[in-house]
Amino acid sequence: MVAFIRNSDEETPAPLFGALVAGHYAEPYGYSVYRGAGTQDWLIACTSHGLGYFVHDDTVLTVGARDILLIPPGTMHQYGTVEASVWNFHWAHFIPCPNWAGWLRMIQGEHNLRCLHIEDDEAWRRVQTAFAKVLADSMGMGQLADELALNGIEEILLVLSRSLPDADESTLDPRIRSTLRYIAEHMAEPLTVPGLASRVDLSPSRFAHLFKEQMQDSVTNTLIKLRLRQAARLLQFTSRKVTDIAHDVGFESSFYFTRKFTSQFGMSPTEYRRVHAFGDQERG
């Protein structure tokens, strides 16, 4: 283990899943985070100045000014400040929109930890501005603030994707793109891995492998996340009953829906609606 890394097996709690959470820290040596099982969402960190480190398995990365690092869900990680330094960095936990999958795969490549350095001054300015907007918007109230914060993350990912040498050569596989579109249009139906695989002329095992490779998550997990994301929007913007919303997004059992929703968002659908309901407008 590198000398400046603080050994610790004390688990650091992750932010509540489902909400975009962002921050801007300036931390001296002694600051460290450890998550043995990673998180359920993505983590992005961008260093303004100072030095930090990230560890995954036997990989150790030191990050400095203009370095950006993405950590996928379920990836064990430890990070902190390098000795004799103050690490100044922006960070955000987020759930990606489905159309981001190609950009994330392009940025991440084959690495669980990949550090990207932004050389171009204009690209760096845009990234810094976008992170500042993400932080400000993530602290706002209501769905519009969340959407604005997600727009900031999207801009960062686009700038990073465009900065890669092979930016025009790596796109989301058309079979996976077709599957995501089909899921969005048929969410209420009983979708299965064999059924989705058959649509794109792949065996279930080959389809599941390709989907995981492209989306960096399983078909089942992605389907549940997409359904719960849509359910959250319906709770915010419509007055439909919770049981009807569960059916609308493909859950046959409202009890199972409530259990999965509560597990992911940290509150029941009814409580989520009470906290996040958008204004007093008439609902569809």
RAUR-V197839 format. One record per residue. PHI is phi in whole degrees, 0 to 359 (NA if undefined). PSI is psi in whole degrees, 0 to 359 (none if undefined). Layout:
# RAUR-V197839
{{PHI & PSI} {PHI & PSI}}
This chain:
# RAUR-V197839
{{NA & 137} {298 & 143} {301 & 322} {281 & 354} {276 & 128} {278 & 123} {284 & 126} {200 & 137} {245 & 16} {281 & 119} {291 & 133} {265 & 124} {300 & 144} {267 & 156} {300 & 159} {303 & 127} {295 & 141} {105 & 335} {258 & 139} {284 & 120} {239 & 131} {224 & 161} {199 & 169} {223 & 112} {245 & 151} {231 & 99} {243 & 130} {283 & 174} {302 & 138} {116 & 336} {286 & 130} {204 & 151} {228 & 138} {224 & 127} {225 & 102} {295 & 330} {252 & 10} {71 & 207} {230 & 169} {278 & 344} {249 & 183} {271 & 149} {237 & 130} {238 & 137} {226 & 135} {230 & 120} {271 & 126} {274 & 310} {200 & 172} {83 & 184} {231 & 135} {232 & 173} {224 & 153} {230 & 140} {232 & 134} {217 & 120} {54 & 241} {259 & 9} {265 & 128} {236 & 125} {242 & 132} {260 & 131} {243 & 143} {227 & 197} {305 & 135} {72 & 13} {266 & 137} {233 & 137} {227 & 137} {246 & 136} {239 & 118} {289 & 166} {300 & 148} {74 & 12} {261 & 115} {306 & 135} {207 & 152} {223 & 139} {210 & 161} {181 & 192} {264 & 136} {290 & 146} {305 & 141} {67 & 21} {231 & 162} {242 & 118} {269 & 115} {253 & 115} {207 & 151} {266 & 151} {214 & 158} {205 & 137} {260 & 133} {209 & 157} {257 & 119} {290 & 148} {288 & 151} {305 & 324} {286 & 357} {276 & 350} {304 & 317} {297 & 319} {294 & 316} {297 & 318} {295 & 321} {295 & 316} {292 & 316} {284 & 325} {62 & 223} {263 & 11} {253 & 137} {285 & 327} {238 & 117} {227 & 122} {264 & 125} {250 & 132} {254 & 128} {267 & 107} {275 & 318} {294 & 128} {296 & 319} {292 & 319} {297 & 319} {295 & 320} {298 & 317} {295 & 320} {296 & 315} {299 & 315} {297 & 318} {295 & 318} {298 & 320} {298 & 320} {293 & 318} {302 & 314} {297 & 313} {296 & 315} {289 & 327} {292 & 341} {266 & 359} {280 & 179} {248 & 143} {93 & 169} {296 & 324} {296 & 323} {296 & 318} {298 & 317} {294 & 321} {296 & 319} {296 & 318} {297 & 324} {299 & 323} {295 & 317} {298 & 319} {299 & 317} {298 & 318} {299 & 314} {296 & 322} {294 & 317} {297 & 317} {296 & 316} {298 & 318} {292 & 337} {279 & 349} {284 & 143} {300 & 326} {257 & 31} {302 & 328} {268 & 359} {255 & 347} {241 & 108} {232 & 164} {294 & 133} {305 & 132} {301 & 331} {291 & 325} {285 & 321} {300 & 317} {297 & 321} {295 & 316} {298 & 320} {294 & 319} {295 & 318} {300 & 315} {298 & 325} {272 & 345} {229 & 35} {299 & 327} {286 & 346} {276 & 158} {283 & 87} {277 & 138} {229 & 160} {299 & 312} {300 & 320} {294 & 316} {294 & 322} {295 & 319} {298 & 325} {301 & 327} {250 & 19} {58 & 44} {234 & 153} {290 & 154} {305 & 320} {290 & 317} {294 & 319} {297 & 314} {298 & 320} {294 & 314} {296 & 318} {298 & 314} {297 & 321} {296 & 319} {279 & 317} {264 & 347} {58 & 33} {199 & 158} {286 & 164} {299 & 313} {298 & 313} {297 & 318} {297 & 317} {299 & 316} {296 & 317} {297 & 318} {295 & 319} {295 & 318} {290 & 325} {298 & 315} {294 & 321} {299 & 319} {298 & 320} {293 & 319} {294 & 324} {295 & 324} {285 & 319} {247 & 0} {229 & 167} {254 & 15} {298 & 148} {294 & 153} {301 & 320} {296 & 323} {290 & 320} {297 & 319} {303 & 316} {291 & 321} {302 & 326} {258 & 8} {102 & 12} {264 & 120} {287 & 329} {250 & 123} {292 & 331} {295 & 314} {296 & 319} {302 & 312} {298 & 320} {295 & 315} {292 & 319} {297 & 315} {296 & 321} {296 & 320} {280 & 319} {256 & 355} {78 & 9} {203 & 158} {289 & 161} {304 & 320} {297 & 316} {292 & 321} {301 & 316} {298 & 318} {297 & 320} {282 & 322} {250 & 1} {307 & 134} {272 & 100} {61 & 199} {247 & 19} {293 & 155} {296 & 137} {251 & 150} {279 & none}}
